[in-house]
């Protein structure tokens, strides 16, 4: 059976303050908090998942809370920007006005890779880009949260291209194409004069929700990851059987990797490509309604079964974070 990744599954970034993060991504960006849980590798801190109405794969933006994290030092060998899809060009005009009202730092609307986009940063300097689906084809977006403060016709519907900035593009390109099966889908000029074109890769059905944009910048220092930085990008695998086949493929080329990891809401494999960026392969299921009703996603602290026995201890070390609906 031919192995094909379906597109982006989720991206995970770092915040120093969960309450401020929750306020920005739900109240300003209008995303739904679909899961309030803990970092399974460090249960003393929150792991927050945002997404569409039910947290469909391809719509998930997640944050590890690291209270002592220093500021992200931008540079090479990094996931240098995240994209969020909106329905069309008119939505970008709406968001320009909304960002002005909320005091969100943003740039002018500009074209990137044949699509209109709007770059902005959150309160911790996280670099984000809204990308219009006006002429997008391929992987469809998700369904906006019905209770979002943002009107559905302008709402964020999923993840767009993940931007990677590396010292040597050919090393990452080799992994994307020869190992993971991505296809080259074009290129566009770098915004920095004298630098190589940014290369567009796609997988699965193609389209914005399946793309990696690879930028080579030999003039930059190495990134120092901190708050406002991105920890890893995850790609969609259909099911657990396929994930096990991917594990064999990764092992066959002798790339160090995590092996099979059970995250309860999905199953995963982690590995680093040659420039040091962390990739994850994650299954589409079981999903986020596994342990909560869809109507109440994200309202209470959810723990996977293998942590449930430690709930009292875990809750005692977490700062309260009220994510219940306000009357």
C-alpha positions as CSV (number, residue, x, y, z in Angstrom):
1,X,0.0,0.0,0.0
2,X,1.3,3.5,-0.9
3,X,1.7,5.7,2.1
4,X,0.5,9.3,1.7
5,X,0.2,11.9,4.4
6,X,-3.1,13.7,4.2
7,X,-1.9,17.2,5.2
8,X,-1.3,19.2,8.3
9,X,-2.7,17.7,11.5
10,X,-1.7,20.3,14.2
11,X,1.1,22.6,15.2
12,X,2.3,23.1,18.7
13,X,3.7,26.3,20.1
14,X,4.9,27.7,23.4
15,X,3.2,30.2,25.7
16,X,4.4,31.5,29.1
17,X,0.9,32.4,30.4
18,X,-2.1,30.1,29.7
19,X,-4.8,32.6,30.8
20,X,-3.6,35.3,28.4
21,X,-3.2,32.7,25.7
22,X,-6.8,31.4,26.2
23,X,-8.1,35.0,26.1
24,X,-6.4,35.9,22.9
25,X,-7.1,32.7,20.9
26,X,-10.8,32.5,21.9
27,X,-11.8,36.1,22.3
28,X,-9.7,37.7,19.6
29,X,-9.2,35.0,17.1
30,X,-12.5,33.2,17.9
31,X,-11.2,29.7,18.0
32,X,-12.7,27.1,20.3
33,X,-10.8,25.6,23.1
34,X,-11.4,21.9,22.4
35,X,-9.2,20.4,25.1
36,X,-7.7,21.7,28.4
37,X,-5.3,19.0,29.4
38,X,-1.6,18.8,30.6
39,X,1.6,18.2,28.8
40,X,1.9,14.4,29.0
41,X,5.7,14.8,29.3
42,X,5.5,17.4,32.1
43,X,2.1,17.2,33.9
44,X,2.8,20.3,35.9
45,X,1.8,22.6,33.0
46,X,-1.1,23.0,30.7
47,X,-1.5,21.8,27.1
48,X,-4.2,23.8,25.4
49,X,-5.8,22.7,22.1
50,X,-7.7,25.1,19.9
51,X,-9.6,24.3,16.7
52,X,-12.8,24.3,14.8
53,X,-16.2,23.2,16.3
54,X,-15.1,19.6,17.0
55,X,-11.3,19.9,16.8
56,X,-11.0,18.2,13.4
57,X,-7.5,17.2,12.3
58,X,-6.1,20.0,10.2
59,X,-7.6,22.7,12.4
60,X,-5.7,22.2,15.7
61,X,-3.4,24.9,17.1
62,X,-1.9,23.8,20.4
63,X,0.2,25.4,23.1
64,X,2.4,24.1,25.8
65,X,2.5,26.4,28.8
66,X,6.1,26.9,30.0
67,X,5.9,29.7,32.7
68,X,9.6,30.3,32.8
69,X,10.2,30.3,29.1
70,X,12.4,33.1,27.8
71,X,11.4,35.1,24.7
72,X,11.8,33.2,21.4
73,X,15.0,34.2,19.6
74,X,14.1,34.1,15.9
75,X,16.5,32.4,13.5
76,X,17.3,29.4,11.4
77,X,16.2,25.8,11.6
78,X,12.8,26.8,12.9
79,X,9.1,26.7,12.2
80,X,9.2,30.4,11.6
81,X,5.5,31.2,11.0
82,X,2.1,29.5,11.2
83,X,-0.8,30.1,8.9
84,X,-4.6,30.1,9.6
85,X,-7.1,29.7,6.8
86,X,-10.0,32.1,6.3
87,X,-12.9,31.7,3.8
88,X,-11.9,34.5,1.3
89,X,-10.3,37.8,0.5
90,X,-13.1,39.8,2.2
91,X,-12.3,38.1,5.5
92,X,-8.8,39.7,5.4
93,X,-10.4,43.1,5.3
94,X,-12.6,42.1,8.3
95,X,-9.5,40.9,10.2
96,X,-7.5,44.1,9.4
97,X,-10.2,46.1,11.1
98,X,-10.6,43.6,14.0
99,X,-6.8,43.7,14.7
100,X,-6.9,47.5,14.8
101,X,-9.7,47.4,17.3
102,X,-8.0,44.9,19.5
103,X,-4.5,46.5,19.2
104,X,-3.0,43.4,17.5
105,X,0.2,44.2,15.6
106,X,-0.3,43.3,11.9
107,X,1.1,44.0,8.4
108,X,-0.7,45.0,5.2
109,X,-2.5,42.5,3.1
110,X,0.0,41.0,0.6
111,X,0.3,38.0,-1.7
112,X,2.3,35.0,-0.8
113,X,2.4,32.0,-3.1
114,X,-0.5,33.1,-5.2
115,X,-2.8,33.8,-2.2
116,X,-3.7,37.0,-0.3
117,X,-2.4,36.9,3.2
118,X,-2.3,39.0,6.4
119,X,0.6,38.6,8.8
120,X,0.3,39.4,12.5
121,X,1.7,38.6,15.9
122,X,0.0,37.6,19.1
123,X,0.7,39.1,22.5
124,X,3.9,37.0,22.9
125,X,5.3,37.6,19.5
126,X,4.0,34.4,17.9
127,X,4.2,34.9,14.1
128,X,1.0,34.0,12.4
129,X,-0.4,34.5,8.9
130,X,-4.0,34.6,7.8
131,X,-4.3,33.1,4.4
132,X,-7.3,33.4,2.1
133,X,-9.1,30.3,0.7
134,X,-10.6,32.5,-2.1
135,X,-9.0,30.4,-4.9
136,X,-7.9,27.4,-2.8
137,X,-8.4,23.9,-4.1
138,X,-7.8,20.5,-2.4
139,X,-8.1,19.7,1.3
140,X,-11.3,21.4,2.6
141,X,-11.3,23.5,5.8
142,X,-13.2,22.7,9.0
143,X,-16.4,24.1,10.5
144,X,-16.2,27.3,12.5
145,X,-17.4,27.2,16.1
146,X,-21.0,28.3,16.3
147,X,-20.5,30.3,19.5
148,X,-17.4,32.1,18.2
149,X,-17.4,35.9,18.5
150,X,-16.2,36.0,14.9
151,X,-19.0,35.8,12.2
152,X,-18.8,32.4,10.4
153,X,-18.2,34.1,7.0
154,X,-14.9,35.5,8.3
155,X,-13.9,32.8,10.8
156,X,-10.7,30.8,10.8
157,X,-11.4,27.4,9.3
158,X,-8.1,25.5,9.8
159,X,-4.4,25.5,9.4
160,X,-2.7,26.9,6.4
161,X,0.9,26.4,5.2
162,X,3.6,25.9,7.9
163,X,6.7,28.1,7.1
164,X,10.1,26.5,7.8
165,X,13.3,28.6,7.7
166,X,16.5,26.5,7.4
167,X,20.2,27.0,6.7
168,X,20.3,24.4,3.9
169,X,17.0,23.8,2.1
170,X,18.1,20.7,0.2
171,X,18.4,18.7,3.4
172,X,14.8,19.4,4.5
173,X,13.6,19.0,0.9
174,X,15.1,15.5,0.7
175,X,13.1,14.4,3.7
176,X,9.9,16.0,2.6
177,X,10.0,14.6,-0.9
178,X,11.9,11.3,-0.7
179,X,10.8,10.1,2.7
180,X,7.4,11.8,3.4
181,X,6.2,11.9,-0.2
182,X,5.5,15.6,-0.5
183,X,5.4,17.2,-4.0
184,X,7.0,20.4,-5.2
185,X,4.1,22.7,-6.1
186,X,5.9,25.9,-7.0
187,X,7.8,28.7,-5.5
188,X,7.6,32.5,-4.8
189,X,10.1,35.3,-4.1
190,X,11.6,35.7,-0.7
191,X,10.6,39.0,1.0
192,X,14.3,39.5,1.7
193,X,16.3,40.8,-1.2
194,X,19.0,38.5,-2.5
195,X,17.7,35.3,-0.8
196,X,16.5,32.2,-2.7
197,X,12.9,31.7,-3.6
198,X,10.6,30.1,-1.0
199,X,9.7,26.5,-2.2
200,X,6.2,25.2,-1.8
201,X,5.6,21.6,-1.0
202,X,2.2,19.8,-0.8
203,X,0.9,16.4,0.0
204,X,-2.4,14.5,-0.2
205,X,-5.2,16.4,-2.0
206,X,-3.1,19.5,-2.1
207,X,-4.1,23.0,-1.2
208,X,-3.4,25.3,1.6
209,X,-4.0,22.8,4.4
210,X,-1.4,20.4,3.1
211,X,1.5,22.8,2.4
212,X,5.0,23.4,3.7
213,X,6.7,26.6,2.6
214,X,10.5,26.2,2.8
215,X,12.8,29.2,3.1
216,X,16.6,29.0,2.9
217,X,18.4,31.7,5.0
218,X,22.1,31.0,5.4
219,X,22.5,34.5,6.9
220,X,20.6,33.9,10.1
221,X,21.7,32.6,13.5
222,X,20.1,29.4,15.0
223,X,16.7,30.0,16.6
224,X,16.5,29.8,20.4
225,X,13.1,28.4,21.2
226,X,11.0,30.1,23.8
227,X,7.6,31.8,24.3
228,X,6.2,32.9,21.0
229,X,8.0,30.1,19.2
230,X,6.8,26.9,17.6
231,X,7.7,23.5,19.0
232,X,6.7,21.1,16.2
233,X,4.5,20.5,13.2
234,X,2.4,17.3,12.9
235,X,1.2,15.7,9.7
236,X,-2.0,13.6,9.2
237,X,-1.9,9.9,9.0
238,X,-5.2,8.1,8.4
239,X,-5.1,5.5,11.1
240,X,-3.0,3.5,13.5
241,X,-2.2,0.7,10.9
242,X,-0.7,3.3,8.6
243,X,1.2,5.0,11.4
244,X,3.0,1.7,12.2
245,X,4.0,1.5,8.5
246,X,5.4,5.0,8.7
247,X,7.4,4.0,11.8
248,X,9.0,1.2,9.8
249,X,9.8,3.6,7.0
250,X,11.4,6.1,9.3
251,X,13.4,3.3,11.0
252,X,14.5,1.9,7.6
253,X,16.5,5.1,6.9
254,X,17.9,5.1,10.4
255,X,16.5,8.4,11.5
256,X,16.3,8.6,15.3
257,X,12.7,8.6,16.3
258,X,10.3,8.2,19.3
259,X,8.6,5.1,18.0
260,X,4.9,4.6,18.7
261,X,3.5,7.1,21.2
262,X,-0.1,6.9,22.5
263,X,-1.4,10.5,23.1
264,X,-4.9,9.1,23.7
265,X,-6.6,11.6,21.4
266,X,-4.3,10.4,18.6
267,X,-1.3,8.1,18.1
268,X,2.0,9.6,17.1
269,X,5.6,9.3,16.0
270,X,8.2,12.0,16.4
271,X,11.5,12.6,14.6
272,X,13.8,15.5,13.6
273,X,14.7,16.3,10.0
274,X,18.4,17.1,9.3
275,X,18.1,20.8,10.1
276,X,16.8,19.9,13.5
277,X,13.1,20.8,13.1
278,X,10.8,18.4,15.0
279,X,8.2,16.6,12.9
280,X,5.3,14.5,14.2
281,X,3.1,12.0,12.3
282,X,-0.3,11.8,14.0
283,X,-3.4,9.7,13.4
284,X,-6.8,11.3,12.6
285,X,-8.5,9.6,15.5
286,X,-9.8,8.7,18.1
287,X,-10.4,12.5,18.4
288,X,-11.2,15.0,21.1
289,X,-14.8,13.9,21.9
290,X,-13.4,10.6,23.2
291,X,-13.7,11.7,26.9
292,X,-16.0,14.8,26.7
293,X,-19.3,15.6,25.1
294,X,-18.9,17.8,22.0
295,X,-21.1,20.5,23.6
296,X,-18.6,20.7,26.6
297,X,-15.2,20.4,25.0
298,X,-12.5,22.3,26.8
299,X,-14.6,23.3,29.8
300,X,-12.9,21.0,32.4
301,X,-9.4,19.6,32.9
302,X,-9.3,16.4,30.7
303,X,-6.8,13.7,31.6
304,X,-6.1,10.6,29.5
305,X,-6.8,7.3,31.4
306,X,-3.1,6.7,32.2
307,X,-3.0,10.0,34.2
308,X,-6.5,9.9,35.8
309,X,-5.2,8.2,39.0
310,X,-3.0,11.2,39.5
311,X,-5.7,13.8,39.0
312,X,-5.7,15.2,42.6
313,X,-1.9,15.6,42.5
314,X,-1.9,17.1,39.0
315,X,-4.7,19.6,39.8
316,X,-3.0,20.7,43.0
317,X,0.1,21.9,41.0
318,X,-1.8,23.7,38.2
319,X,-2.9,27.3,38.5
320,X,-6.6,27.6,38.0
321,X,-7.7,28.4,34.5
322,X,-11.5,29.0,34.1
323,X,-12.6,28.0,30.6
324,X,-16.3,27.5,31.4
325,X,-18.8,29.4,29.3
326,X,-19.7,32.8,30.7
327,X,-23.3,33.6,31.3
